Amino acid sequence: MVSMNIETLKALNIKQAEKLIDLEASLALQAFIPDVFDKGSVKLKVRSKHDQYTININGKDYDSKELPSVYWKHLKSKLVKKA
């Protein structure tokens, strides 16, 4: 029973850390684009050509280098390359 509680706490700790990273990325994006969440959600498209990324956020294009680094790192970790 005790080991199950420790494992549960470890899993919750990992989930909490992931949520904190999500929050930090969202706050960085909101500081960069103040009205980004006005409609409650974000429309996001990522285009790549070699190692150059263009991110379309709510209809406006940004170069990946323009975005706050914490947001870009978070977004990049979520990307899945199409084969």
mmCIF file of the N, C-alpha and C atoms, coordinates in Angstrom:
data_MODEL
# 
_entry.id   MODEL 
# 
loop_
_atom_site.group_PDB 
_atom_site.id 
_atom_site.type_symbol 
_atom_site.label_atom_id 
_atom_site.label_alt_id 
_atom_site.label_comp_id 
_atom_site.label_asym_id 
_atom_site.label_entity_id 
_atom_site.label_seq_id 
_atom_site.pdbx_PDB_ins_code 
_atom_site.Cartn_x 
_atom_site.Cartn_y 
_atom_site.Cartn_z 
_atom_site.occupancy 
_atom_site.B_iso_or_equiv 
_atom_site.pdbx_formal_charge 
_atom_site.auth_seq_id 
_atom_site.auth_comp_id 
_atom_site.auth_asym_id 
_atom_site.auth_atom_id 
_atom_site.pdbx_PDB_model_num 
ATOM 1   N N  . MET A 1 1  ? 0.823   -1.193 0.000   1.00 0.00 ? 1  MET A N  1 
ATOM 2   C CA . MET A 1 1  ? 0.000   0.000  0.000   1.00 0.00 ? 1  MET A CA 1 
ATOM 3   C C  . MET A 1 1  ? 0.867   1.256  0.000   1.00 0.00 ? 1  MET A C  1 
ATOM 4   N N  . VAL A 1 2  ? 1.924   1.265  0.804   1.00 0.00 ? 2  VAL A N  1 
ATOM 5   C CA . VAL A 1 2  ? 2.797   2.435  0.876   1.00 0.00 ? 2  VAL A CA 1 
ATOM 6   C C  . VAL A 1 2  ? 3.501   2.668  -0.448  1.00 0.00 ? 2  VAL A C  1 
ATOM 7   N N  . SER A 1 3  ? 3.984   1.600  -1.089  1.00 0.00 ? 3  SER A N  1 
ATOM 8   C CA . SER A 1 3  ? 4.680   1.768  -2.370  1.00 0.00 ? 3  SER A CA 1 
ATOM 9   C C  . SER A 1 3  ? 3.742   2.319  -3.443  1.00 0.00 ? 3  SER A C  1 
ATOM 10  N N  . MET A 1 4  ? 2.480   1.932  -3.396  1.00 0.00 ? 4  MET A N  1 
ATOM 11  C CA . MET A 1 4  ? 1.522   2.466  -4.348  1.00 0.00 ? 4  MET A CA 1 
ATOM 12  C C  . MET A 1 4  ? 1.352   3.969  -4.136  1.00 0.00 ? 4  MET A C  1 
ATOM 13  N N  . ASN A 1 5  ? 1.325   4.392  -2.908  1.00 0.00 ? 5  ASN A N  1 
ATOM 14  C CA . ASN A 1 5  ? 1.191   5.810  -2.627  1.00 0.00 ? 5  ASN A CA 1 
ATOM 15  C C  . ASN A 1 5  ? 2.412   6.585  -3.103  1.00 0.00 ? 5  ASN A C  1 
ATOM 16  N N  . ILE A 1 6  ? 3.594   6.033  -2.945  1.00 0.00 ? 6  ILE A N  1 
ATOM 17  C CA . ILE A 1 6  ? 4.816   6.687  -3.404  1.00 0.00 ? 6  ILE A CA 1 
ATOM 18  C C  . ILE A 1 6  ? 4.809   6.792  -4.927  1.00 0.00 ? 6  ILE A C  1 
ATOM 19  N N  . GLU A 1 7  ? 4.410   5.724  -5.600  1.00 0.00 ? 7  GLU A N  1 
ATOM 20  C CA . GLU A 1 7  ? 4.344   5.745  -7.059  1.00 0.00 ? 7  GLU A CA 1 
ATOM 21  C C  . GLU A 1 7  ? 3.298   6.757  -7.538  1.00 0.00 ? 7  GLU A C  1 
ATOM 22  N N  . THR A 1 8  ? 2.185   6.810  -6.852  1.00 0.00 ? 8  THR A N  1 
ATOM 23  C CA . THR A 1 8  ? 1.145   7.778  -7.198  1.00 0.00 ? 8  THR A CA 1 
ATOM 24  C C  . THR A 1 8  ? 1.662   9.193  -7.021  1.00 0.00 ? 8  THR A C  1 
ATOM 25  N N  . LEU A 1 9  ? 2.367   9.441  -5.928  1.00 0.00 ? 9  LEU A N  1 
ATOM 26  C CA . LEU A 1 9  ? 2.931   10.773 -5.686  1.00 0.00 ? 9  LEU A CA 1 
ATOM 27  C C  . LEU A 1 9  ? 3.976   11.139 -6.730  1.00 0.00 ? 9  LEU A C  1 
ATOM 28  N N  . LYS A 1 10 ? 4.796   10.166 -7.130  1.00 0.00 ? 10 LYS A N  1 
ATOM 29  C CA . LYS A 1 10 ? 5.794   10.429 -8.171  1.00 0.00 ? 10 LYS A CA 1 
ATOM 30  C C  . LYS A 1 10 ? 5.108   10.804 -9.481  1.00 0.00 ? 10 LYS A C  1 
ATOM 31  N N  . ALA A 1 11 ? 4.055   10.063 -9.829  1.00 0.00 ? 11 ALA A N  1 
ATOM 32  C CA . ALA A 1 11 ? 3.322   10.349 -11.066 1.00 0.00 ? 11 ALA A CA 1 
ATOM 33  C C  . ALA A 1 11 ? 2.670   11.734 -10.997 1.00 0.00 ? 11 ALA A C  1 
ATOM 34  N N  . LEU A 1 12 ? 2.105   12.071 -9.851  1.00 0.00 ? 12 LEU A N  1 
ATOM 35  C CA . LEU A 1 12 ? 1.496   13.390 -9.687  1.00 0.00 ? 12 LEU A CA 1 
ATOM 36  C C  . LEU A 1 12 ? 2.535   14.500 -9.755  1.00 0.00 ? 12 LEU A C  1 
ATOM 37  N N  . ASN A 1 13 ? 3.715   14.246 -9.221  1.00 0.00 ? 13 ASN A N  1 
ATOM 38  C CA . ASN A 1 13 ? 4.801   15.218 -9.262  1.00 0.00 ? 13 ASN A CA 1 
ATOM 39  C C  . ASN A 1 13 ? 5.226   15.482 -10.705 1.00 0.00 ? 13 ASN A C  1 
ATOM 40  N N  . ILE A 1 14 ? 5.321   14.436 -11.505 1.00 0.00 ? 14 ILE A N  1 
ATOM 41  C CA . ILE A 1 14 ? 5.682   14.573 -12.914 1.00 0.00 ? 14 ILE A CA 1 
ATOM 42  C C  . ILE A 1 14 ? 4.596   15.360 -13.646 1.00 0.00 ? 14 ILE A C  1 
ATOM 43  N N  . LYS A 1 15 ? 3.339   15.018 -13.382 1.00 0.00 ? 15 LYS A N  1 
ATOM 44  C CA . LYS A 1 15 ? 2.223   15.716 -14.031 1.00 0.00 ? 15 LYS A CA 1 
ATOM 45  C C  . LYS A 1 15 ? 2.212   17.197 -13.643 1.00 0.00 ? 15 LYS A C  1 
ATOM 46  N N  . GLN A 1 16 ? 2.490   17.485 -12.377 1.00 0.00 ? 16 GLN A N  1 
ATOM 47  C CA . GLN A 1 16 ? 2.530   18.869 -11.913 1.00 0.00 ? 16 GLN A CA 1 
ATOM 48  C C  . GLN A 1 16 ? 3.649   19.639 -12.619 1.00 0.00 ? 16 GLN A C  1 
ATOM 49  N N  . ALA A 1 17 ? 4.808   19.011 -12.773 1.00 0.00 ? 17 ALA A N  1 
ATOM 50  C CA . ALA A 1 17 ? 5.936   19.657 -13.457 1.00 0.00 ? 17 ALA A CA 1 
ATOM 51  C C  . ALA A 1 17 ? 5.579   19.955 -14.913 1.00 0.00 ? 17 ALA A C  1 
ATOM 52  N N  . GLU A 1 18 ? 4.899   19.015 -15.575 1.00 0.00 ? 18 GLU A N  1 
ATOM 53  C CA . GLU A 1 18 ? 4.486   19.228 -16.964 1.00 0.00 ? 18 GLU A CA 1 
ATOM 54  C C  . GLU A 1 18 ? 3.494   20.380 -17.069 1.00 0.00 ? 18 GLU A C  1 
ATOM 55  N N  . LYS A 1 19 ? 2.558   20.454 -16.131 1.00 0.00 ? 19 LYS A N  1 
ATOM 56  C CA . LYS A 1 19 ? 1.571   21.535 -16.139 1.00 0.00 ? 19 LYS A CA 1 
ATOM 57  C C  . LYS A 1 19 ? 2.240   22.888 -15.892 1.00 0.00 ? 19 LYS A C  1 
ATOM 58  N N  . LEU A 1 20 ? 3.259   22.913 -15.051 1.00 0.00 ? 20 LEU A N  1 
ATOM 59  C CA . LEU A 1 20 ? 3.995   24.146 -14.788 1.00 0.00 ? 20 LEU A CA 1 
ATOM 60  C C  . LEU A 1 20 ? 4.716   24.622 -16.049 1.00 0.00 ? 20 LEU A C  1 
ATOM 61  N N  . ILE A 1 21 ? 5.295   23.689 -16.795 1.00 0.00 ? 21 ILE A N  1 
ATOM 62  C CA . ILE A 1 21 ? 5.956   24.034 -18.060 1.00 0.00 ? 21 ILE A CA 1 
ATOM 63  C C  . ILE A 1 21 ? 4.927   24.582 -19.047 1.00 0.00 ? 21 ILE A C  1 
ATOM 64  N N  . ASP A 1 22 ? 3.742   23.933 -19.111 1.00 0.00 ? 22 ASP A N  1 
ATOM 65  C CA . ASP A 1 22 ? 2.654   24.427 -19.973 1.00 0.00 ? 22 ASP A CA 1 
ATOM 66  C C  . ASP A 1 22 ? 2.277   25.857 -19.599 1.00 0.00 ? 22 ASP A C  1 
ATOM 67  N N  . LEU A 1 23 ? 2.147   26.112 -18.300 1.00 0.00 ? 23 LEU A N  1 
ATOM 68  C CA . LEU A 1 23 ? 1.775   27.440 -17.818 1.00 0.00 ? 23 LEU A CA 1 
ATOM 69  C C  . LEU A 1 23 ? 2.838   28.482 -18.161 1.00 0.00 ? 23 LEU A C  1 
ATOM 70  N N  . GLU A 1 24 ? 4.101   28.149 -17.925 1.00 0.00 ? 24 GLU A N  1 
ATOM 71  C CA . GLU A 1 24 ? 5.188   29.084 -18.231 1.00 0.00 ? 24 GLU A CA 1 
ATOM 72  C C  . GLU A 1 24 ? 5.215   29.420 -19.722 1.00 0.00 ? 24 GLU A C  1 
ATOM 73  N N  . ALA A 1 25 ? 5.014   28.409 -20.564 1.00 0.00 ? 25 ALA A N  1 
ATOM 74  C CA . ALA A 1 25 ? 4.994   28.636 -22.006 1.00 0.00 ? 25 ALA A CA 1 
ATOM 75  C C  . ALA A 1 25 ? 3.813   29.524 -22.399 1.00 0.00 ? 25 ALA A C  1 
ATOM 76  N N  . SER A 1 26 ? 2.656   29.271 -21.817 1.00 0.00 ? 26 SER A N  1 
ATOM 77  C CA . SER A 1 26 ? 1.469   30.078 -22.122 1.00 0.00 ? 26 SER A CA 1 
ATOM 78  C C  . SER A 1 26 ? 1.645   31.520 -21.666 1.00 0.00 ? 26 SER A C  1 
ATOM 79  N N  . LEU A 1 27 ? 2.219   31.714 -20.490 1.00 0.00 ? 27 LEU A N  1 
ATOM 80  C CA . LEU A 1 27 ? 2.452   33.075 -19.994 1.00 0.00 ? 27 LEU A CA 1 
ATOM 81  C C  . LEU A 1 27 ? 3.451   33.822 -20.871 1.00 0.00 ? 27 LEU A C  1 
ATOM 82  N N  . ALA A 1 28 ? 4.484   33.118 -21.338 1.00 0.00 ? 28 ALA A N  1 
ATOM 83  C CA . ALA A 1 28 ? 5.464   33.750 -22.231 1.00 0.00 ? 28 ALA A CA 1 
ATOM 84  C C  . ALA A 1 28 ? 4.819   34.147 -23.549 1.00 0.00 ? 28 ALA A C  1 
ATOM 85  N N  . LEU A 1 29 ? 3.955   33.279 -24.074 1.00 0.00 ? 29 LEU A N  1 
ATOM 86  C CA . LEU A 1 29 ? 3.264   33.599 -25.325 1.00 0.00 ? 29 LEU A CA 1 
ATOM 87  C C  . LEU A 1 29 ? 2.317   34.780 -25.123 1.00 0.00 ? 29 LEU A C  1 
ATOM 88  N N  . GLN A 1 30 ? 1.616   34.804 -23.997 1.00 0.00 ? 30 GLN A N  1 
ATOM 89  C CA . GLN A 1 30 ? 0.691   35.906 -23.730 1.00 0.00 ? 30 GLN A CA 1 
ATOM 90  C C  . GLN A 1 30 ? 1.441   37.228 -23.550 1.00 0.00 ? 30 GLN A C  1 
ATOM 91  N N  . ALA A 1 31 ? 2.629   37.195 -22.984 1.00 0.00 ? 31 ALA A N  1 
ATOM 92  C CA . ALA A 1 31 ? 3.427   38.414 -22.854 1.00 0.00 ? 31 ALA A CA 1 
ATOM 93  C C  . ALA A 1 31 ? 3.870   38.899 -24.234 1.00 0.00 ? 31 ALA A C  1 
ATOM 94  N N  . PHE A 1 32 ? 4.147   37.960 -25.147 1.00 0.00 ? 32 PHE A N  1 
ATOM 95  C CA . PHE A 1 32 ? 4.590   38.284 -26.502 1.00 0.00 ? 32 PHE A CA 1 
ATOM 96  C C  . PHE A 1 32 ? 3.420   38.769 -27.366 1.00 0.00 ? 32 PHE A C  1 
ATOM 97  N N  . ILE A 1 33 ? 2.275   38.110 -27.254 1.00 0.00 ? 33 ILE A N  1 
ATOM 98  C CA . ILE A 1 33 ? 1.069   38.460 -28.017 1.00 0.00 ? 33 ILE A CA 1 
ATOM 99  C C  . ILE A 1 33 ? -0.060  38.633 -26.993 1.00 0.00 ? 33 ILE A C  1 
ATOM 100 N N  . PRO A 1 34 ? -0.239  39.841 -26.464 1.00 0.00 ? 34 PRO A N  1 
ATOM 101 C CA . PRO A 1 34 ? -1.192  40.049 -25.360 1.00 0.00 ? 34 PRO A CA 1 
ATOM 102 C C  . PRO A 1 34 ? -2.614  39.543 -25.603 1.00 0.00 ? 34 PRO A C  1 
ATOM 103 N N  . ASP A 1 35 ? -3.111  39.622 -26.844 1.00 0.00 ? 35 ASP A N  1 
ATOM 104 C CA . ASP A 1 35 ? -4.501  39.216 -27.085 1.00 0.00 ? 35 ASP A CA 1 
ATOM 105 C C  . ASP A 1 35 ? -4.628  37.777 -27.583 1.00 0.00 ? 35 ASP A C  1 
ATOM 106 N N  . VAL A 1 36 ? -3.582  36.980 -27.428 1.00 0.00 ? 36 VAL A N  1 
ATOM 107 C CA . VAL A 1 36 ? -3.559  35.642 -28.011 1.00 0.00 ? 36 VAL A CA 1 
ATOM 108 C C  . VAL A 1 36 ? -4.688  34.743 -27.490 1.00 0.00 ? 36 VAL A C  1 
ATOM 109 N N  . PHE A 1 37 ? -5.081  34.902 -26.249 1.00 0.00 ? 37 PHE A N  1 
ATOM 110 C CA . PHE A 1 37 ? -6.102  34.034 -25.673 1.00 0.00 ? 37 PHE A CA 1 
ATOM 111 C C  . PHE A 1 37 ? -7.469  34.703 -25.559 1.00 0.00 ? 37 PHE A C  1 
ATOM 112 N N  . ASP A 1 38 ? -7.673  35.831 -26.244 1.00 0.00 ? 38 ASP A N  1 
ATOM 113 C CA . ASP A 1 38 ? -8.940  36.558 -26.128 1.00 0.00 ? 38 ASP A CA 1 
ATOM 114 C C  . ASP A 1 38 ? -10.161 35.696 -26.442 1.00 0.00 ? 38 ASP A C  1 
ATOM 115 N N  . LYS A 1 39 ? -10.035 34.816 -27.401 1.00 0.00 ? 39 LYS A N  1 
ATOM 116 C CA . LYS A 1 39 ? -11.167 33.961 -27.776 1.00 0.00 ? 39 LYS A CA 1 
ATOM 117 C C  . LYS A 1 39 ? -11.152 32.632 -27.026 1.00 0.00 ? 39 LYS A C  1 
ATOM 118 N N  . GLY A 1 40 ? -10.255 32.501 -26.069 1.00 0.00 ? 40 GLY A N  1 
ATOM 119 C CA . GLY A 1 40 ? -10.212 31.293 -25.244 1.00 0.00 ? 40 GLY A CA 1 
ATOM 120 C C  . GLY A 1 40 ? -9.371  30.176 -25.806 1.00 0.00 ? 40 GLY A C  1 
ATOM 121 N N  . SER A 1 41 ? -8.954  30.290 -27.041 1.00 0.00 ? 41 SER A N  1 
ATOM 122 C CA . SER A 1 41 ? -8.112  29.249 -27.630 1.00 0.00 ? 41 SER A CA 1 
ATOM 123 C C  . SER A 1 41 ? -7.155  29.886 -28.636 1.00 0.00 ? 41 SER A C  1 
ATOM 124 N N  . VAL A 1 42 ? -6.226  29.091 -29.100 1.00 0.00 ? 42 VAL A N  1 
ATOM 125 C CA . VAL A 1 42 ? -5.220  29.559 -30.046 1.00 0.00 ? 42 VAL A CA 1 
ATOM 126 C C  . VAL A 1 42 ? -5.246  28.658 -31.264 1.00 0.00 ? 42 VAL A C  1 
ATOM 127 N N  . LYS A 1 43 ? -5.321  29.263 -32.451 1.00 0.00 ? 43 LYS A N  1 
ATOM 128 C CA . LYS A 1 43 ? -5.182  28.498 -33.688 1.00 0.00 ? 43 LYS A CA 1 
ATOM 129 C C  . LYS A 1 43 ? -3.712  28.542 -34.076 1.00 0.00 ? 43 LYS A C  1 
ATOM 130 N N  . LEU A 1 44 ? -3.139  27.379 -34.239 1.00 0.00 ? 44 LEU A N  1 
ATOM 131 C CA . LEU A 1 44 ? -1.699  27.286 -34.431 1.00 0.00 ? 44 LEU A CA 1 
ATOM 132 C C  . LEU A 1 44 ? -1.380  26.354 -35.593 1.00 0.00 ? 44 LEU A C  1 
ATOM 133 N N  . LYS A 1 45 ? -0.515  26.811 -36.495 1.00 0.00 ? 45 LYS A N  1 
ATOM 134 C CA . LYS A 1 45 ? -0.005  25.983 -37.588 1.00 0.00 ? 45 LYS A CA 1 
ATOM 135 C C  . LYS A 1 45 ? 1.497   26.167 -37.643 1.00 0.00 ? 45 LYS A C  1 
ATOM 136 N N  . VAL A 1 46 ? 2.205   25.078 -37.881 1.00 0.00 ? 46 VAL A N  1 
ATOM 137 C CA . VAL A 1 46 ? 3.663   25.136 -37.971 1.00 0.00 ? 46 VAL A CA 1 
ATOM 138 C C  . VAL A 1 46 ? 4.070   24.615 -39.339 1.00 0.00 ? 46 VAL A C  1 
ATOM 139 N N  . ARG A 1 47 ? 4.861   25.423 -40.022 1.00 0.00 ? 47 ARG A N  1 
ATOM 140 C CA . ARG A 1 47 ? 5.427   25.006 -41.309 1.00 0.00 ? 47 ARG A CA 1 
ATOM 141 C C  . ARG A 1 47 ? 6.941   24.967 -41.162 1.00 0.00 ? 47 ARG A C  1 
ATOM 142 N N  . SER A 1 48 ? 7.544   23.999 -41.822 1.00 0.00 ? 48 SER A N  1 
ATOM 143 C CA . SER A 1 48 ? 9.001   23.919 -41.745 1.00 0.00 ? 48 SER A CA 1 
ATOM 144 C C  . SER A 1 48 ? 9.596   23.690 -43.127 1.00 0.00 ? 48 SER A C  1 
ATOM 145 N N  . LYS A 1 49 ? 10.775  24.239 -43.288 1.00 0.00 ? 49 LYS A N  1 
ATOM 146 C CA . LYS A 1 49 ? 11.553  24.032 -44.501 1.00 0.00 ? 49 LYS A CA 1 
ATOM 147 C C  . LYS A 1 49 ? 12.982  23.865 -44.013 1.00 0.00 ? 49 LYS A C  1 
ATOM 148 N N  . HIS A 1 50 ? 13.470  22.657 -44.098 1.00 0.00 ? 50 HIS A N  1 
ATOM 149 C CA . HIS A 1 50 ? 14.764  22.295 -43.535 1.00 0.00 ? 50 HIS A CA 1 
ATOM 150 C C  . HIS A 1 50 ? 14.695  22.543 -42.029 1.00 0.00 ? 50 HIS A C  1 
ATOM 151 N N  . ASP A 1 51 ? 15.511  23.391 -41.466 1.00 0.00 ? 51 ASP A N  1 
ATOM 152 C CA . ASP A 1 51 ? 15.450  23.673 -40.038 1.00 0.00 ? 51 ASP A CA 1 
ATOM 153 C C  . ASP A 1 51 ? 14.875  25.051 -39.740 1.00 0.00 ? 51 ASP A C  1 
ATOM 154 N N  . GLN A 1 52 ? 14.157  25.619 -40.712 1.00 0.00 ? 52 GLN A N  1 
ATOM 155 C CA . GLN A 1 52 ? 13.506  26.914 -40.525 1.00 0.00 ? 52 GLN A CA 1 
ATOM 156 C C  . GLN A 1 52 ? 12.020  26.671 -40.263 1.00 0.00 ? 52 GLN A C  1 
ATOM 157 N N  . TYR A 1 53 ? 11.512  27.245 -39.191 1.00 0.00 ? 53 TYR A N  1 
ATOM 158 C CA . TYR A 1 53 ? 10.114  27.049 -38.825 1.00 0.00 ? 53 TYR A CA 1 
ATOM 159 C C  . TYR A 1 53 ? 9.348   28.372 -38.886 1.00 0.00 ? 53 TYR A C  1 
ATOM 160 N N  . THR A 1 54 ? 8.158   28.325 -39.463 1.00 0.00 ? 54 THR A N  1 
ATOM 161 C CA . THR A 1 54 ? 7.235   29.446 -39.455 1.00 0.00 ? 54 THR A CA 1 
ATOM 162 C C  . THR A 1 54 ? 6.008   29.000 -38.686 1.00 0.00 ? 54 THR A C  1 
ATOM 163 N N  . ILE A 1 55 ? 5.628   29.780 -37.696 1.00 0.00 ? 55 ILE A N  1 
ATOM 164 C CA . ILE A 1 55 ? 4.497   29.441 -36.857 1.00 0.00 ? 55 ILE A CA 1 
ATOM 165 C C  . ILE A 1 55 ? 3.395   30.461 -37.102 1.00 0.00 ? 55 ILE A C  1 
ATOM 166 N N  . ASN A 1 56 ? 2.233   29.978 -37.473 1.00 0.00 ? 56 ASN A N  1 
ATOM 167 C CA . ASN A 1 56 ? 1.089   30.839 -37.684 1.00 0.00 ? 56 ASN A CA 1 
ATOM 168 C C  . ASN A 1 56 ? 0.229   30.759 -36.420 1.00 0.00 ? 56 ASN A C  1 
ATOM 169 N N  . ILE A 1 57 ? 0.109   31.878 -35.723 1.00 0.00 ? 57 ILE A N  1 
ATOM 170 C CA . ILE A 1 57 ? -0.669  31.946 -34.490 1.00 0.00 ? 57 ILE A CA 1 
ATOM 171 C C  . ILE A 1 57 ? -1.833  32.892 -34.731 1.00 0.00 ? 57 ILE A C  1 
ATOM 172 N N  . ASN A 1 58 ? -3.029  32.342 -34.661 1.00 0.00 ? 58 ASN A N  1 
ATOM 173 C CA . ASN A 1 58 ? -4.256  33.127 -34.886 1.00 0.00 ? 58 ASN A CA 1 
ATOM 174 C C  . ASN A 1 58 ? -4.207  33.943 -36.177 1.00 0.00 ? 58 ASN A C  1 
ATOM 175 N N  . GLY A 1 59 ? -3.645  33.325 -37.236 1.00 0.00 ? 59 GLY A N  1 
ATOM 176 C CA . GLY A 1 59 ? -3.657  33.969 -38.549 1.00 0.00 ? 59 GLY A CA 1 
ATOM 177 C C  . GLY A 1 59 ? -2.468  34.853 -38.865 1.00 0.00 ? 59 GLY A C  1 
ATOM 178 N N  . LYS A 1 60 ? -1.517  34.989 -37.957 1.00 0.00 ? 60 LYS A N  1 
ATOM 179 C CA . LYS A 1 60 ? -0.346  35.824 -38.222 1.00 0.00 ? 60 LYS A CA 1 
ATOM 180 C C  . LYS A 1 60 ? 0.917   34.960 -38.146 1.00 0.00 ? 60 LYS A C  1 
ATOM 181 N N  . ASP A 1 61 ? 1.805   35.119 -39.161 1.00 0.00 ? 61 ASP A N  1 
ATOM 182 C CA . ASP A 1 61 ? 3.032   34.328 -39.221 1.00 0.00 ? 61 ASP A CA 1 
ATOM 183 C C  . ASP A 1 61 ? 4.139   34.919 -38.361 1.00 0.00 ? 61 ASP A C  1 
ATOM 184 N N  . TYR A 1 62 ? 4.864   34.026 -37.690 1.00 0.00 ? 62 TYR A N  1 
ATOM 185 C CA . TYR A 1 62 ? 6.038   34.395 -36.899 1.00 0.00 ? 62 TYR A CA 1 
ATOM 186 C C  . TYR A 1 62 ? 7.159   33.419 -37.225 1.00 0.00 ? 62 TYR A C  1 
ATOM 187 N N  . ASP A 1 63 ? 8.358   33.922 -37.267 1.00 0.00 ? 63 ASP A N  1 
ATOM 188 C CA . ASP A 1 63 ? 9.520   33.056 -37.374 1.00 0.00 ? 63 ASP A CA 1 
ATOM 189 C C  . ASP A 1 63 ? 9.760   32.469 -35.988 1.00 0.00 ? 63 ASP A C  1 
ATOM 190 N N  . SER A 1 64 ? 10.215  31.240 -35.923 1.00 0.00 ? 64 SER A N  1 
ATOM 191 C CA . SER A 1 64 ? 10.423  30.602 -34.622 1.00 0.00 ? 64 SER A CA 1 
ATOM 192 C C  . SER A 1 64 ? 11.389  31.399 -33.748 1.00 0.00 ? 64 SER A C  1 
ATOM 193 N N  . LYS A 1 65 ? 12.315  32.122 -34.382 1.00 0.00 ? 65 LYS A N  1 
ATOM 194 C CA . LYS A 1 65 ? 13.295  32.907 -33.624 1.00 0.00 ? 65 LYS A CA 1 
ATOM 195 C C  . LYS A 1 65 ? 12.660  34.134 -32.957 1.00 0.00 ? 65 LYS A C  1 
ATOM 196 N N  . GLU A 1 66 ? 11.492  34.548 -33.441 1.00 0.00 ? 66 GLU A N  1 
ATOM 197 C CA . GLU A 1 66 ? 10.788  35.692 -32.858 1.00 0.00 ? 66 GLU A CA 1 
ATOM 198 C C  . GLU A 1 66 ? 10.077  35.331 -31.557 1.00 0.00 ? 66 GLU A C  1 
ATOM 199 N N  . LEU A 1 67 ? 9.667   34.072 -31.441 1.00 0.00 ? 67 LEU A N  1 
ATOM 200 C CA . LEU A 1 67 ? 8.874   33.647 -30.294 1.00 0.00 ? 67 LEU A CA 1 
ATOM 201 C C  . LEU A 1 67 ? 9.717   33.582 -29.025 1.00 0.00 ? 67 LEU A C  1 
ATOM 202 N N  . PRO A 1 68 ? 9.083   33.748 -27.865 1.00 0.00 ? 68 PRO A N  1 
ATOM 203 C CA . PRO A 1 68 ? 9.823   33.574 -26.606 1.00 0.00 ? 68 PRO A CA 1 
ATOM 204 C C  . PRO A 1 68 ? 10.425  32.167 -26.571 1.00 0.00 ? 68 PRO A C  1 
ATOM 205 N N  . SER A 1 69 ? 11.668  32.055 -26.164 1.00 0.00 ? 69 SER A N  1 
ATOM 206 C CA . SER A 1 69 ? 12.366  30.765 -26.222 1.00 0.00 ? 69 SER A CA 1 
ATOM 207 C C  . SER A 1 69 ? 11.669  29.683 -25.404 1.00 0.00 ? 69 SER A C  1 
ATOM 208 N N  . VAL A 1 70 ? 11.099  30.023 -24.256 1.00 0.00 ? 70 VAL A N  1 
ATOM 209 C CA . VAL A 1 70 ? 10.423  29.015 -23.438 1.00 0.00 ? 70 VAL A CA 1 
ATOM 210 C C  . VAL A 1 70 ? 9.198   28.469 -24.174 1.00 0.00 ? 70 VAL A C  1 
ATOM 211 N N  . TYR A 1 71 ? 8.500   29.324 -24.922 1.00 0.00 ? 71 TYR A N  1 
ATOM 212 C CA . TYR A 1 71 ? 7.339   28.868 -25.687 1.00 0.00 ? 71 TYR A CA 1 
ATOM 213 C C  . TYR A 1 71 ? 7.786   28.010 -26.865 1.00 0.00 ? 71 TYR A C  1 
ATOM 214 N N  . TRP A 1 72 ? 8.790   28.455 -27.590 1.00 0.00 ? 72 TRP A N  1 
ATOM 215 C CA . TRP A 1 72 ? 9.251   27.703 -28.757 1.00 0.00 ? 72 TRP A CA 1 
ATOM 216 C C  . TRP A 1 72 ? 9.784   26.333 -28.339 1.00 0.00 ? 72 TRP A C  1 
ATOM 217 N N  . LYS A 1 73 ? 10.550  26.255 -27.267 1.00 0.00 ? 73 LYS A N  1 
ATOM 218 C CA . LYS A 1 73 ? 11.049  24.953 -26.790 1.00 0.00 ? 73 LYS A CA 1 
ATOM 219 C C  . LYS A 1 73 ? 9.886   24.036 -26.438 1.00 0.00 ? 73 LYS A C  1 
ATOM 220 N N  . HIS A 1 74 ? 8.882   24.585 -25.768 1.00 0.00 ? 74 HIS A N  1 
ATOM 221 C CA . HIS A 1 74 ? 7.706   23.797 -25.381 1.00 0.00 ? 74 HIS A CA 1 
ATOM 222 C C  . HIS A 1 74 ? 6.950   23.323 -26.621 1.00 0.00 ? 74 HIS A C  1 
ATOM 223 N N  . LEU A 1 75 ? 6.721   24.221 -27.550 1.00 0.00 ? 75 LEU A N  1 
ATOM 224 C CA . LEU A 1 75 ? 6.009   23.873 -28.773 1.00 0.00 ? 75 LEU A CA 1 
ATOM 225 C C  . LEU A 1 75 ? 6.782   22.836 -29.580 1.00 0.00 ? 75 LEU A C  1 
ATOM 226 N N  . LYS A 1 76 ? 8.076   23.036 -29.706 1.00 0.00 ? 76 LYS A N  1 
ATOM 227 C CA . LYS A 1 76 ? 8.915   22.118 -30.478 1.00 0.00 ? 76 LYS A CA 1 
ATOM 228 C C  . LYS A 1 76 ? 8.893   20.712 -29.874 1.00 0.00 ? 76 LYS A C  1 
ATOM 229 N N  . SER A 1 77 ? 8.815   20.638 -28.551 1.00 0.00 ? 77 SER A N  1 
ATOM 230 C CA . SER A 1 77 ? 8.780   19.314 -27.895 1.00 0.00 ? 77 SER A CA 1 
ATOM 231 C C  . SER A 1 77 ? 7.483   18.574 -28.200 1.00 0.00 ? 77 SER A C  1 
ATOM 232 N N  . LYS A 1 78 ? 6.443   19.314 -28.597 1.00 0.00 ? 78 LYS A N  1 
ATOM 233 C CA . LYS A 1 78 ? 5.145   18.706 -28.884 1.00 0.00 ? 78 LYS A CA 1 
ATOM 234 C C  . LYS A 1 78 ? 4.976   18.339 -30.359 1.00 0.00 ? 78 LYS A C  1 
ATOM 235 N N  . LEU A 1 79 ? 5.868   18.832 -31.211 1.00 0.00 ? 79 LEU A N  1 
ATOM 236 C CA . LEU A 1 79 ? 5.746   18.575 -32.650 1.00 0.00 ? 79 LEU A CA 1 
ATOM 237 C C  . LEU A 1 79 ? 6.062   17.126 -32.996 1.00 0.00 ? 79 LEU A C  1 
ATOM 238 N N  . VAL A 1 80 ? 5.355   16.617 -33.973 1.00 0.00 ? 80 VAL A N  1 
ATOM 239 C CA . VAL A 1 80 ? 5.593   15.279 -34.490 1.00 0.00 ? 80 VAL A CA 1 
ATOM 240 C C  . VAL A 1 80 ? 5.871   15.435 -35.979 1.00 0.00 ? 80 VAL A C  1 
ATOM 241 N N  . LYS A 1 81 ? 7.008   14.912 -36.411 1.00 0.00 ? 81 LYS A N  1 
ATOM 242 C CA . LYS A 1 81 ? 7.347   15.027 -37.829 1.00 0.00 ? 81 LYS A CA 1 
ATOM 243 C C  . LYS A 1 81 ? 6.542   14.023 -38.646 1.00 0.00 ? 81 LYS A C  1 
ATOM 244 N N  . LYS A 1 82 ? 6.032   14.510 -39.778 1.00 0.00 ? 82 LYS A N  1 
ATOM 245 C CA . LYS A 1 82 ? 5.328   13.618 -40.704 1.00 0.00 ? 82 LYS A CA 1 
ATOM 246 C C  . LYS A 1 82 ? 6.370   12.913 -41.544 1.00 0.00 ? 82 LYS A C  1 
ATOM 247 N N  . ALA A 1 83 ? 6.129   11.625 -41.755 1.00 0.00 ? 83 ALA A N  1 
ATOM 248 C CA . ALA A 1 83 ? 7.075   10.837 -42.551 1.00 0.00 ? 83 ALA A CA 1 
ATOM 249 C C  . ALA A 1 83 ? 6.807   10.984 -44.022 1.00 0.00 ? 83 ALA A C  1 
# 
